[in-house]
Amino acid sequence: MAVLLATNLYDLINADYIEPLDSYLNVLKDKNGYMDDFFKAFLENSRYDGKVCCLPFQRSAVVMYYNKNLFKNAGLSAPDSWDS
């Protein structure tokens, strides 16, 4: 197991260092529920030749941090939704 950039995955696949994870994932009771927790684009980036070769490292929600004081000093209010 290793943590690496997705772009390094293909070097490891070409060196035959990667074992696809499908056989391990197929025994999960709720495989689809587990896999649905990943952002789709990140998971697609983890596939090679139709097989899951790695899993995204983070399954966290997208957030945006801001400095309340800087916004206030600039006369700005923080958006209350992603659409704002």
Biopython code that builds the backbone (N, CA, C, O; Angstrom):
import numpy as np
from Bio.PDB.StructureBuilder import StructureBuilder

atoms = [
    (1, "MET", "N", (0.842, -1.154, 0.000)),
    (1, "MET", "CA", (0.000, 0.000, 0.000)),
    (1, "MET", "C", (0.895, 1.227, 0.000)),
    (1, "MET", "O", (1.911, 1.273, 0.694)),
    (2, "ALA", "N", (0.501, 2.223, -0.792)),
    (2, "ALA", "CA", (1.283, 3.452, -0.881)),
    (2, "ALA", "C", (0.364, 4.617, -1.188)),
    (2, "ALA", "O", (-0.714, 4.437, -1.756)),
    (3, "VAL", "N", (0.783, 5.787, -0.821)),
    (3, "VAL", "CA", (0.087, 7.022, -1.170)),
    (3, "VAL", "C", (0.924, 7.693, -2.250)),
    (3, "VAL", "O", (2.109, 7.959, -2.050)),
    (4, "LEU", "N", (0.301, 7.966, -3.401)),
    (4, "LEU", "CA", (1.037, 8.577, -4.496)),
    (4, "LEU", "C", (0.103, 9.388, -5.368)),
    (4, "LEU", "O", (-1.119, 9.288, -5.261)),
    (5, "LEU", "N", (0.692, 10.184, -6.222)),
    (5, "LEU", "CA", (-0.099, 10.945, -7.180)),
    (5, "LEU", "C", (-0.674, 9.992, -8.219)),
    (5, "LEU", "O", (-0.043, 8.994, -8.569)),
    (6, "ALA", "N", (-1.851, 10.294, -8.703)),
    (6, "ALA", "CA", (-2.501, 9.426, -9.686)),
    (6, "ALA", "C", (-1.652, 9.278, -10.943)),
    (6, "ALA", "O", (-1.696, 8.236, -11.597)),
    (7, "THR", "N", (-0.886, 10.298, -11.288)),
    (7, "THR", "CA", (-0.064, 10.224, -12.493)),
    (7, "THR", "C", (1.040, 9.181, -12.367)),
    (7, "THR", "O", (1.507, 8.656, -13.378)),
    (8, "ASN", "N", (1.465, 8.872, -11.142)),
    (8, "ASN", "CA", (2.487, 7.841, -10.937)),
    (8, "ASN", "C", (1.921, 6.434, -11.057)),
    (8, "ASN", "O", (2.677, 5.470, -11.182)),
    (9, "LEU", "N", (0.621, 6.309, -11.022)),
    (9, "LEU", "CA", (-0.014, 4.998, -11.090)),
    (9, "LEU", "C", (0.389, 4.255, -12.355)),
    (9, "LEU", "O", (0.679, 3.060, -12.309)),
    (10, "TYR", "N", (0.408, 4.951, -13.476)),
    (10, "TYR", "CA", (0.659, 4.291, -14.751)),
    (10, "TYR", "C", (2.088, 3.763, -14.853)),
    (10, "TYR", "O", (2.320, 2.734, -15.488)),
    (11, "ASP", "N", (3.038, 4.446, -14.240)),
    (11, "ASP", "CA", (4.410, 3.927, -14.197)),
    (11, "ASP", "C", (4.452, 2.601, -13.447)),
    (11, "ASP", "O", (5.131, 1.663, -13.864)),
    (12, "LEU", "N", (3.724, 2.532, -12.342)),
    (12, "LEU", "CA", (3.696, 1.304, -11.545)),
    (12, "LEU", "C", (2.948, 0.184, -12.258)),
    (12, "LEU", "O", (3.326, -0.983, -12.150)),
    (13, "ILE", "N", (1.898, 0.529, -12.978)),
    (13, "ILE", "CA", (1.167, -0.479, -13.761)),
    (13, "ILE", "C", (2.076, -1.036, -14.849)),
    (13, "ILE", "O", (2.158, -2.250, -15.034)),
    (14, "ASN", "N", (2.757, -0.147, -15.569)),
    (14, "ASN", "CA", (3.648, -0.585, -16.644)),
    (14, "ASN", "C", (4.810, -1.425, -16.129)),
    (14, "ASN", "O", (5.332, -2.267, -16.860)),
    (15, "ALA", "N", (5.220, -1.212, -14.894)),
    (15, "ALA", "CA", (6.289, -2.013, -14.285)),
    (15, "ALA", "C", (5.737, -3.305, -13.679)),
    (15, "ALA", "O", (6.488, -4.098, -13.112)),
    (16, "ASP", "N", (4.425, -3.513, -13.800)),
    (16, "ASP", "CA", (3.741, -4.699, -13.270)),
    (16, "ASP", "C", (3.844, -4.805, -11.747)),
    (16, "ASP", "O", (3.968, -5.899, -11.195)),
    (17, "TYR", "N", (3.788, -3.644, -11.076)),
    (17, "TYR", "CA", (3.822, -3.601, -9.611)),
    (17, "TYR", "C", (2.429, -3.494, -8.991)),
    (17, "TYR", "O", (2.280, -3.588, -7.773)),
    (18, "ILE", "N", (1.419, -3.300, -9.822)),
    (18, "ILE", "CA", (0.066, -3.055, -9.317)),
    (18, "ILE", "C", (-0.819, -4.269, -9.565)),
    (18, "ILE", "O", (-0.862, -4.808, -10.671)),
    (19, "GLU", "N", (-1.512, -4.683, -8.536)),
    (19, "GLU", "CA", (-2.519, -5.735, -8.665)),
    (19, "GLU", "C", (-3.884, -5.059, -8.631)),
    (19, "GLU", "O", (-4.187, -4.343, -7.676)),
    (20, "PRO", "N", (-4.717, -5.268, -9.653)),
    (20, "PRO", "CA", (-6.049, -4.665, -9.626)),
    (20, "PRO", "C", (-6.802, -5.048, -8.353)),
    (20, "PRO", "O", (-6.622, -6.143, -7.818)),
    (21, "LEU", "N", (-7.634, -4.145, -7.884)),
    (21, "LEU", "CA", (-8.338, -4.318, -6.613)),
    (21, "LEU", "C", (-9.722, -4.935, -6.754)),
    (21, "LEU", "O", (-10.400, -5.167, -5.753)),
    (22, "ASP", "N", (-10.146, -5.200, -7.969)),
    (22, "ASP", "CA", (-11.517, -5.665, -8.204)),
    (22, "ASP", "C", (-11.880, -6.908, -7.395)),
    (22, "ASP", "O", (-12.979, -6.978, -6.846)),
    (23, "SER", "N", (-10.987, -7.882, -7.310)),
    (23, "SER", "CA", (-11.313, -9.112, -6.571)),
    (23, "SER", "C", (-11.507, -8.834, -5.083)),
    (23, "SER", "O", (-12.288, -9.518, -4.421)),
    (24, "TYR", "N", (-10.808, -7.842, -4.557)),
    (24, "TYR", "CA", (-10.980, -7.468, -3.149)),
    (24, "TYR", "C", (-12.268, -6.670, -2.947)),
    (24, "TYR", "O", (-12.972, -6.845, -1.953)),
    (25, "LEU", "N", (-12.558, -5.805, -3.895)),
    (25, "LEU", "CA", (-13.763, -4.978, -3.789)),
    (25, "LEU", "C", (-15.030, -5.805, -3.974)),
    (25, "LEU", "O", (-16.065, -5.505, -3.379)),
    (26, "ASN", "N", (-14.947, -6.838, -4.790)),
    (26, "ASN", "CA", (-16.133, -7.657, -5.070)),
    (26, "ASN", "C", (-16.644, -8.418, -3.856)),
    (26, "ASN", "O", (-17.798, -8.847, -3.858)),
    (27, "VAL", "N", (-15.842, -8.602, -2.832)),
    (27, "VAL", "CA", (-16.299, -9.323, -1.638)),
    (27, "VAL", "C", (-16.937, -8.395, -0.602)),
    (27, "VAL", "O", (-17.452, -8.863, 0.414)),
    (28, "LEU", "N", (-16.905, -7.099, -0.850)),
    (28, "LEU", "CA", (-17.549, -6.160, 0.077)),
    (28, "LEU", "C", (-19.056, -6.348, 0.039)),
    (28, "LEU", "O", (-19.635, -6.503, -1.036)),
    (29, "LYS", "N", (-19.691, -6.336, 1.193)),
    (29, "LYS", "CA", (-21.147, -6.494, 1.256)),
    (29, "LYS", "C", (-21.859, -5.356, 0.540)),
    (29, "LYS", "O", (-22.874, -5.575, -0.122)),
    (30, "ASP", "N", (-21.336, -4.151, 0.669)),
    (30, "ASP", "CA", (-21.964, -2.988, 0.044)),
    (30, "ASP", "C", (-20.952, -2.293, -0.868)),
    (30, "ASP", "O", (-20.636, -1.117, -0.692)),
    (31, "LYS", "N", (-20.455, -3.048, -1.843)),
    (31, "LYS", "CA", (-19.431, -2.502, -2.743)),
    (31, "LYS", "C", (-19.905, -1.217, -3.413)),
    (31, "LYS", "O", (-19.176, -0.226, -3.444)),
    (32, "ASN", "N", (-21.122, -1.229, -3.948)),
    (32, "ASN", "CA", (-21.612, -0.044, -4.653)),
    (32, "ASN", "C", (-21.729, 1.150, -3.722)),
    (32, "ASN", "O", (-21.381, 2.266, -4.105)),
    (33, "GLY", "N", (-22.209, 0.937, -2.518)),
    (33, "GLY", "CA", (-22.304, 2.027, -1.555)),
    (33, "GLY", "C", (-20.940, 2.581, -1.206)),
    (33, "GLY", "O", (-20.759, 3.792, -1.082)),
    (34, "TYR", "N", (-19.975, 1.678, -1.048)),
    (34, "TYR", "CA", (-18.605, 2.101, -0.736)),
    (34, "TYR", "C", (-18.019, 2.898, -1.892)),
    (34, "TYR", "O", (-17.447, 3.968, -1.686)),
    (35, "MET", "N", (-18.159, 2.386, -3.092)),
    (35, "MET", "CA", (-17.575, 3.047, -4.261)),
    (35, "MET", "C", (-18.289, 4.356, -4.578)),
    (35, "MET", "O", (-17.675, 5.285, -5.103)),
    (36, "ASP", "N", (-19.574, 4.436, -4.266)),
    (36, "ASP", "CA", (-20.331, 5.664, -4.525)),
    (36, "ASP", "C", (-19.876, 6.824, -3.649)),
    (36, "ASP", "O", (-20.188, 7.977, -3.944)),
    (37, "ASP", "N", (-19.146, 6.537, -2.579)),
    (37, "ASP", "CA", (-18.648, 7.598, -1.702)),
    (37, "ASP", "C", (-17.508, 8.394, -2.326)),
    (37, "ASP", "O", (-17.190, 9.488, -1.857)),
    (38, "PHE", "N", (-16.897, 7.866, -3.364)),
    (38, "PHE", "CA", (-15.796, 8.571, -4.027)),
    (38, "PHE", "C", (-16.353, 9.514, -5.087)),
    (38, "PHE", "O", (-17.376, 9.228, -5.708)),
    (39, "PHE", "N", (-15.676, 10.632, -5.286)),
    (39, "PHE", "CA", (-16.041, 11.502, -6.401)),
    (39, "PHE", "C", (-15.799, 10.722, -7.692)),
    (39, "PHE", "O", (-14.742, 10.117, -7.877)),
    (40, "LYS", "N", (-16.786, 10.746, -8.575)),
    (40, "LYS", "CA", (-16.743, 9.927, -9.783)),
    (40, "LYS", "C", (-15.478, 10.175, -10.619)),
    (40, "LYS", "O", (-14.858, 9.225, -11.097)),
    (41, "ALA", "N", (-15.100, 11.429, -10.793)),
    (41, "ALA", "CA", (-13.918, 11.741, -11.602)),
    (41, "ALA", "C", (-12.651, 11.178, -10.972)),
    (41, "ALA", "O", (-11.761, 10.710, -11.682)),
    (42, "PHE", "N", (-12.563, 11.217, -9.649)),
    (42, "PHE", "CA", (-11.387, 10.672, -8.972)),
    (42, "PHE", "C", (-11.328, 9.157, -9.139)),
    (42, "PHE", "O", (-10.256, 8.590, -9.348)),
    (43, "LEU", "N", (-12.472, 8.517, -9.046)),
    (43, "LEU", "CA", (-12.510, 7.066, -9.185)),
    (43, "LEU", "C", (-12.178, 6.648, -10.617)),
    (43, "LEU", "O", (-11.467, 5.665, -10.826)),
    (44, "GLU", "N", (-12.683, 7.381, -11.596)),
    (44, "GLU", "CA", (-12.362, 7.063, -12.992)),
    (44, "GLU", "C", (-10.865, 7.189, -13.241)),
    (44, "GLU", "O", (-10.301, 6.439, -14.038)),
    (45, "ASN", "N", (-10.229, 8.120, -12.574)),
    (45, "ASN", "CA", (-8.786, 8.310, -12.698)),
    (45, "ASN", "C", (-8.017, 7.158, -12.052)),
    (45, "ASN", "O", (-6.808, 7.030, -12.248)),
    (46, "SER", "N", (-8.712, 6.326, -11.287)),
    (46, "SER", "CA", (-8.102, 5.194, -10.589)),
    (46, "SER", "C", (-8.226, 3.894, -11.375)),
    (46, "SER", "O", (-7.737, 2.851, -10.941)),
    (47, "ARG", "N", (-8.871, 3.959, -12.514)),
    (47, "ARG", "CA", (-9.078, 2.761, -13.332)),
    (47, "ARG", "C", (-8.066, 2.712, -14.478)),
    (47, "ARG", "O", (-7.624, 3.737, -14.999)),
    (48, "TYR", "N", (-7.724, 1.491, -14.842)),
    (48, "TYR", "CA", (-6.861, 1.277, -16.000)),
    (48, "TYR", "C", (-7.326, 0.000, -16.677)),
    (48, "TYR", "O", (-7.467, -1.039, -16.032)),
    (49, "ASP", "N", (-7.558, 0.079, -17.955)),
    (49, "ASP", "CA", (-7.997, -1.085, -18.724)),
    (49, "ASP", "C", (-9.262, -1.707, -18.130)),
    (49, "ASP", "O", (-9.431, -2.926, -18.139)),
    (50, "GLY", "N", (-10.152, -0.842, -17.612)),
    (50, "GLY", "CA", (-11.420, -1.294, -17.052)),
    (50, "GLY", "C", (-11.347, -1.852, -15.646)),
    (50, "GLY", "O", (-12.358, -2.299, -15.105)),
    (51, "LYS", "N", (-10.172, -1.834, -15.047)),
    (51, "LYS", "CA", (-9.992, -2.393, -13.704)),
    (51, "LYS", "C", (-9.638, -1.294, -12.714)),
    (51, "LYS", "O", (-8.982, -0.312, -13.061)),
    (52, "VAL", "N", (-10.084, -1.476, -11.474)),
    (52, "VAL", "CA", (-9.748, -0.532, -10.406)),
    (52, "VAL", "C", (-8.339, -0.875, -9.931)),
    (52, "VAL", "O", (-8.100, -1.955, -9.391)),
    (53, "CYS", "N", (-7.420, 0.047, -10.136)),
    (53, "CYS", "CA", (-6.018, -0.201, -9.782)),
    (53, "CYS", "C", (-5.584, 0.538, -8.528)),
    (53, "CYS", "O", (-4.533, 0.238, -7.962)),
    (54, "CYS", "N", (-6.373, 1.486, -8.094)),
    (54, "CYS", "CA", (-6.080, 2.191, -6.848)),
    (54, "CYS", "C", (-7.369, 2.866, -6.383)),
    (54, "CYS", "O", (-8.358, 2.911, -7.115)),
    (55, "LEU", "N", (-7.343, 3.377, -5.185)),
    (55, "LEU", "CA", (-8.487, 4.114, -4.655)),
    (55, "LEU", "C", (-8.037, 5.526, -4.322)),
    (55, "LEU", "O", (-6.918, 5.732, -3.852)),
    (56, "PRO", "N", (-8.900, 6.489, -4.563)),
    (56, "PRO", "CA", (-8.543, 7.858, -4.185)),
    (56, "PRO", "C", (-8.204, 7.918, -2.699)),
    (56, "PRO", "O", (-8.840, 7.257, -1.879)),
    (57, "PHE", "N", (-7.211, 8.705, -2.371)),
    (57, "PHE", "CA", (-6.726, 8.801, -0.994)),
    (57, "PHE", "C", (-7.733, 9.477, -0.090)),
    (57, "PHE", "O", (-7.888, 9.088, 1.068)),
    (58, "GLN", "N", (-8.412, 10.473, -0.595)),
    (58, "GLN", "CA", (-9.344, 11.222, 0.242)),
    (58, "GLN", "C", (-10.752, 11.092, -0.307)),
    (58, "GLN", "O", (-10.978, 11.122, -1.516)),
    (59, "ARG", "N", (-11.686, 10.946, 0.611)),
    (59, "ARG", "CA", (-13.097, 10.904, 0.229)),
    (59, "ARG", "C", (-13.817, 12.034, 0.941)),
    (59, "ARG", "O", (-14.963, 11.879, 1.364)),
    (60, "SER", "N", (-13.163, 13.145, 1.071)),
    (60, "SER", "CA", (-13.736, 14.244, 1.842)),
    (60, "SER", "C", (-14.565, 15.166, 0.953)),
    (60, "SER", "O", (-14.436, 15.163, -0.271)),
    (61, "ALA", "N", (-15.392, 15.929, 1.582)),
    (61, "ALA", "CA", (-16.225, 16.895, 0.873)),
    (61, "ALA", "C", (-15.389, 18.105, 0.472)),
    (61, "ALA", "O", (-14.421, 18.465, 1.142)),
    (62, "VAL", "N", (-15.779, 18.711, -0.617)),
    (62, "VAL", "CA", (-15.107, 19.921, -1.077)),
    (62, "VAL", "C", (-15.514, 21.071, -0.165)),
    (62, "VAL", "O", (-16.701, 21.279, 0.088)),
    (63, "VAL", "N", (-14.549, 21.803, 0.318)),
    (63, "VAL", "CA", (-14.818, 22.940, 1.196)),
    (63, "VAL", "C", (-14.019, 24.142, 0.718)),
    (63, "VAL", "O", (-13.048, 24.010, -0.026)),
    (64, "MET", "N", (-14.444, 25.302, 1.158)),
    (64, "MET", "CA", (-13.704, 26.521, 0.867)),
    (64, "MET", "C", (-13.518, 27.266, 2.179)),
    (64, "MET", "O", (-14.483, 27.519, 2.901)),
    (65, "TYR", "N", (-12.286, 27.612, 2.481)),
    (65, "TYR", "CA", (-11.985, 28.388, 3.674)),
    (65, "TYR", "C", (-11.844, 29.849, 3.279)),
    (65, "TYR", "O", (-11.393, 30.165, 2.178)),
    (66, "TYR", "N", (-12.232, 30.731, 4.181)),
    (66, "TYR", "CA", (-12.034, 32.151, 3.936)),
    (66, "TYR", "C", (-11.773, 32.844, 5.262)),
    (66, "TYR", "O", (-12.104, 32.324, 6.327)),
    (67, "ASN", "N", (-11.181, 34.013, 5.182)),
    (67, "ASN", "CA", (-10.868, 34.806, 6.367)),
    (67, "ASN", "C", (-11.992, 35.819, 6.559)),
    (67, "ASN", "O", (-12.135, 36.751, 5.768)),
    (68, "LYS", "N", (-12.784, 35.636, 7.608)),
    (68, "LYS", "CA", (-13.936, 36.509, 7.863)),
    (68, "LYS", "C", (-13.523, 37.969, 7.967)),
    (68, "LYS", "O", (-14.207, 38.848, 7.443)),
    (69, "ASN", "N", (-12.420, 38.230, 8.634)),
    (69, "ASN", "CA", (-11.979, 39.617, 8.817)),
    (69, "ASN", "C", (-11.596, 40.272, 7.496)),
    (69, "ASN", "O", (-11.924, 41.437, 7.270)),
    (70, "LEU", "N", (-10.916, 39.553, 6.631)),
    (70, "LEU", "CA", (-10.548, 40.115, 5.330)),
    (70, "LEU", "C", (-11.791, 40.398, 4.489)),
    (70, "LEU", "O", (-11.872, 41.431, 3.824)),
    (71, "PHE", "N", (-12.748, 39.489, 4.517)),
    (71, "PHE", "CA", (-13.998, 39.719, 3.787)),
    (71, "PHE", "C", (-14.701, 40.959, 4.335)),
    (71, "PHE", "O", (-15.146, 41.819, 3.574)),
    (72, "LYS", "N", (-14.796, 41.043, 5.651)),
    (72, "LYS", "CA", (-15.478, 42.171, 6.293)),
    (72, "LYS", "C", (-14.787, 43.485, 5.948)),
    (72, "LYS", "O", (-15.449, 44.464, 5.604)),
    (73, "ASN", "N", (-13.458, 43.511, 6.038)),
    (73, "ASN", "CA", (-12.701, 44.728, 5.726)),
    (73, "ASN", "C", (-12.848, 45.147, 4.268)),
    (73, "ASN", "O", (-12.739, 46.330, 3.945)),
    (74, "ALA", "N", (-13.093, 44.185, 3.392)),
    (74, "ALA", "CA", (-13.274, 44.487, 1.972)),
    (74, "ALA", "C", (-14.732, 44.775, 1.636)),
    (74, "ALA", "O", (-15.059, 45.042, 0.480)),
    (75, "GLY", "N", (-15.613, 44.722, 2.637)),
    (75, "GLY", "CA", (-17.030, 44.984, 2.405)),
    (75, "GLY", "C", (-17.745, 43.843, 1.706)),
    (75, "GLY", "O", (-18.752, 44.056, 1.032)),
    (76, "LEU", "N", (-17.234, 42.647, 1.863)),
    (76, "LEU", "CA", (-17.824, 41.477, 1.211)),
    (76, "LEU", "C", (-18.518, 40.586, 2.225)),
    (76, "LEU", "O", (-18.121, 40.520, 3.389)),
    (77, "SER", "N", (-19.549, 39.907, 1.774)),
    (77, "SER", "CA", (-20.175, 38.892, 2.619)),
    (77, "SER", "C", (-19.872, 37.528, 2.007)),
    (77, "SER", "O", (-19.744, 37.391, 0.790)),
    (78, "ALA", "N", (-19.762, 36.549, 2.855)),
    (78, "ALA", "CA", (-19.448, 35.201, 2.376)),
    (78, "ALA", "C", (-20.655, 34.603, 1.663)),
    (78, "ALA", "O", (-21.789, 34.820, 2.090)),
    (79, "PRO", "N", (-20.431, 33.856, 0.588)),
    (79, "PRO", "CA", (-21.558, 33.194, -0.074)),
    (79, "PRO", "C", (-22.174, 32.150, 0.851)),
    (79, "PRO", "O", (-21.478, 31.535, 1.659)),
    (80, "ASP", "N", (-23.475, 31.957, 0.725)),
    (80, "ASP", "CA", (-24.145, 30.980, 1.586)),
    (80, "ASP", "C", (-24.428, 29.661, 0.870)),
    (80, "ASP", "O", (-25.037, 28.758, 1.444)),
    (81, "SER", "N", (-23.983, 29.548, -0.392)),
    (81, "SER", "CA", (-24.128, 28.297, -1.135)),
    (81, "SER", "C", (-23.086, 28.275, -2.250)),
    (81, "SER", "O", (-22.474, 29.299, -2.554)),
    (82, "TRP", "N", (-22.886, 27.103, -2.859)),
    (82, "TRP", "CA", (-21.933, 27.004, -3.966)),
    (82, "TRP", "C", (-22.423, 27.790, -5.177)),
    (82, "TRP", "O", (-21.614, 28.235, -5.992)),
    (83, "ASP", "N", (-23.721, 27.963, -5.303)),
    (83, "ASP", "CA", (-24.271, 28.694, -6.443)),
    (83, "ASP", "C", (-24.100, 30.204, -6.323)),
    (83, "ASP", "O", (-24.202, 30.923, -7.318)),
    (84, "SER", "N", (-23.841, 30.684, -5.117)),
    (84, "SER", "CA", (-23.761, 32.143, -4.899)),
    (84, "SER", "C", (-22.544, 32.747, -5.534)),
    (84, "SER", "O", (-22.335, 33.956, -5.441)),
]
sb = StructureBuilder()
sb.init_structure("model")
sb.init_model(0)
sb.init_chain("A")
sb.init_seg("    ")
for serial, (resi, resn, name, xyz) in enumerate(atoms, 1):
    if name == "N":
        sb.init_residue(resn, " ", resi, " ")
    sb.init_atom(name, np.array(xyz, "f"), 0.0, 1.0, " ", f" {name:<3s}", serial, name[0])
structure = sb.get_structure()
